[in-house]
Amino acid sequence: MEEQNKQLEPTKSELEILQVLWEKGPSTVRTVNDELLKQKDVNYTTTLKLMQIMADKNILKRDESQMKHIYSVVEEEQDTKAHLLNKFVDAMYKGSASKLVMQLLGNKKTSQQDLQDIKDLLNKLEE
C-alpha cells in the first residue's frame, strides 16, 4: 500500500494536469494543454509527455479505443488531496492539524464567511 501511494504522488506539473482533469473530466491532451495555456506558457509536447508518464505511473488511464486518446484520473480527487495533505501535515507540523490551522489563520486575512464555515464544521464534528 505504501509503495502504491508513493507511485501516486504527483509532481507540481502533474498536479496542474490533475486539476484540469478533475474540473473537465476525461479529456484529450489538446484539451488539457489548452486549459494549461490559460495559466502559463506550456508546449503541447510537454503536456503529452507528462500525461504519458502519468499513465505509466498509473496516475492517469488512457483510453486508446478512439483515434484521439482520452485520459482520465485513476484516483478520486479527494483521495489524492487527502493523501498529499496528510503527508504535508506529518512532514511540516508533526501530524498536528491544529498547528496547520493556526498557521493558516495567522498568515492571511480570513473572511467572515470562511470563519463561519470553520465554526459550522467544528460544531458538526462535536455532535
N, C-alpha and C positions, 0 to 999 in steps of 0.2 A: 504493500500500500504506500509506504514512504517513497519507494522508488518510482511508483506511478505518479505521485504528487510532484516529485522532483522534475519529472519529464514535463509536467503540465504547467510549470512556472514560466509564464511568458515574459519576454523582454519588453522594454518600453515600446519599441516599434510594433511588436506583436500585439501588445495591449491596445494600441491605436487601431489596429486592424480588427481586433475583437470588438472594440466599441462600435465600429461601423456595422459589423455583422449582427451584434446584439440589437442594434437600432433598426437596421434594414431587413434582417433575416437573411436566409440563404441568397448568395449573390455571386456574380462573376467577378473576376479580378478587375475588369474595367469599371464596374460599379463601385467597388471598394476604392480603387485608385482615384476615381472622380470625387468621391467623398473626402478622401485624404487631401486632395489638392485644394479643397476649401479651407484647410487648416495650415498647410505647409507645402513647399515645393517638393514633390516626390516623383520619381520616374516610374513609369508603368512596369518596366523590367524589374525594378527593385521590389515593388509590391508583389509581382508574380513570384519572384524567387522567395521572398519571405513567406508567402502563402503556401508555396510548395514545401518549404522547410517545416512550417507549422503542420502541414498534413503528414509529413514524415514523423513528426514528434507526437502525432495523434491529438493535437490541439484542435485541428480542423479535419473535417472529412470532405472528400472531393467526389462529386457525382460526375462520372465521365460518360454517362449514357447519352448525352447530347453533344453536339459539336462544341458549344461553349461550356466549359466545365463550371459547375456550380459548387461553391464552397459553403459549408455551414459549420457552426461551432459544435464540438463534441460535448463539452461540459456546460451545464447551465450557468448563466451569468452569476447568479447568487452564490453558487458553489465555488466558482473561481474567485470571486471577490472575498468570500468568507475565508478561503484558504490563504489568500495573499494578506488579508487584514490580520488574521491570526499570526501569521509568520512575522509581520511587521511589528505587532504589539509585543510578541515574545522577544524579538531582537532589540527593539528600541525602548520598551517600557517594562521589561522583565515580566511580561504577561499581565500587567496591570491595566485593565480597561479604564479604570478611574483616572490614572495618570495621563492616559491618552486624551480622555475627555477634558480634563483640566487644562492640558496644554492647548487643545483646540479652542476652548472657550476663552483662554487667556491671550491667544495670539491674534484674534480678529474680532471685529465688532459683530456680535451675534444679534440677529434681528429678533424682534419680539415674537414673530411667528416661529422662528427656529426654537427659541426658548420655550414657547408654549408646546410645540411638538415634542420637545425633550421631556417636559413635565408630564405630558399625556402618556408618553412611553413609560416613564418611571412609574406612574400611577398604575398602568396596566401590569407592569412587572411585579408590583407589590400585591396585586389582587390574588 
